[in-house]
């Protein structure tokens, strides 16, 4: 198995997603988050909002995708 070193970008992305996961924990969630990134930048991040909204479908990935959809196609 090939072992690879984490790049500075990898570490920055992990820091960001961990920050979002801590936000979820602070709101009573399970500490789940999602991050969308291009090679050059972090595009968006989100955490579960199930505890905040009472909506069982508000998983981090769905919150992230819905937010991106609203940004790309505002009402």
C-alpha positions in Angstrom: 0.0 0.0 0.0 1.3 3.4 -1.0 1.6 5.9 1.8 1.1 9.6 1.0 1.8 12.7 3.0 -1.0 15.1 3.5 -0.5 18.3 1.5 -1.0 21.8 2.9 -4.3 21.9 0.9 -5.4 18.6 2.5 -4.7 19.9 6.0 -6.5 23.2 5.3 -9.6 21.3 4.0 -9.6 19.0 7.0 -9.4 22.0 9.3 -12.4 23.6 7.6 -14.6 20.5 7.6 -13.7 19.9 11.3 -14.7 23.4 12.1 -18.1 22.8 10.5 -18.4 19.5 12.3 -17.8 21.2 15.6 -20.6 23.7 14.8 -22.9 20.7 14.4 -21.8 19.3 17.7 -22.4 22.7 19.4 -26.0 22.6 18.1 -26.6 19.1 19.6 -25.9 17.1 16.4 -23.5 14.2 15.8 -20.6 16.3 14.5 -21.2 15.8 10.8 -20.1 18.2 8.0 -19.5 18.4 4.3 -17.1 20.5 2.2 -17.0 21.3 -1.5 -13.7 22.4 -2.8 -12.0 22.9 -6.2 -8.2 22.5 -6.5 -7.8 26.2 -5.8 -10.3 27.0 -3.1 -13.0 26.0 -0.7 -16.3 26.6 -2.4 -18.8 25.9 0.4 -19.2 24.0 3.6 -22.1 22.9 5.7 -23.1 21.0 8.8 -26.1 18.9 9.7 -29.0 21.1 10.6 -31.4 18.3 11.7 -31.3 19.4 15.4 -31.8 23.1 14.5 -34.7 22.6 12.0 -36.3 19.3 13.0 -36.0 18.2 9.4 -34.6 14.7 9.3 -33.4 15.2 5.7 -31.0 18.1 6.6 -27.8 16.1 6.4 -24.7 18.1 5.8 -24.4 17.0 2.2 -28.0 18.0 1.4 -27.7 21.3 3.2 -24.5 22.0 1.1 -26.2 21.1 -2.2 -29.4 23.0 -1.5 -27.3 26.1 -0.6 -25.3 25.8 -3.8 -28.5 25.5 -5.8 -29.9 28.6 -4.2 -26.7 30.5 -5.0 -26.6 29.4 -8.6 -30.4 29.8 -9.2 -31.8 32.4 -6.8 -35.6 32.7 -6.6 
